Amino acid sequence: MKRFYTAEAVQKDSRVASRCDRILYLLDGKLNGELPLGKWAAGNEQKRESAVAEWLHNMGW
């Protein structure tokens, strides 16, 4: 039997957020954007952090 888990975190640290499978951007309680990152693996931290930083910049951060 497979088990699936969901964890939610409100995060303003892009390094921490880059370890998530996906990032949801909420604005005024509504979904305003999504960045799917896939599973985290050691060795690709810089690539993920850059993707998150670029995405947040494009979202107006």
N, C-alpha and C positions, 0 to 999 in steps of 0.2 A: 504494500500500500504506500503510495507516494503521499507526502505531506508538503503542503505549500505554506509559506509564511510570508506575511506582509508586515513591514515596519515603516512607520512614518516618522519623519523628523523635519522640523523646521530648522533650516540651516542657512547661515549667512557666510560660512567659511567654504569657499569653493574647493579647497583641498579635501575637506571631509566629504563634501557633496560628490566629488569625482569618484569616490569609492562605491557609490550607489549604482544599481542596475539602470535606473532611469531617474530623471529629474523632472518634476512637474512645477511649472511656474504659475502661481495663483496670484490674481490681481482682483481685489475687491470681492474675494470669495468665489471667483470664477476661474476655470482653467484657461490660461492665456498662452501656454506653450508647453512643449514636452521635448526632452532630449533623451532619447534612448541610448544608453552607453554599453549595454550588455554586461556580462559577468566580469567582475574585477579579477585581475591576475597580476601577480608581482612582475615588475619589469616594464609595465606600460603606464606608469604613473604620470610621467611628463606628457605623454600624448593625451591622456584623459583630462589632465588639469588644463591643458591648452584648449581642448575642445570645449570644456565647461566655461573657461574664461571668455572665449570667442562668442559662445552662445549667449552668455550673460551680457556681454557688450552689445550684441545685436538686439537683445531684449531691452536695452536702455539703461543698464546698470553702469 
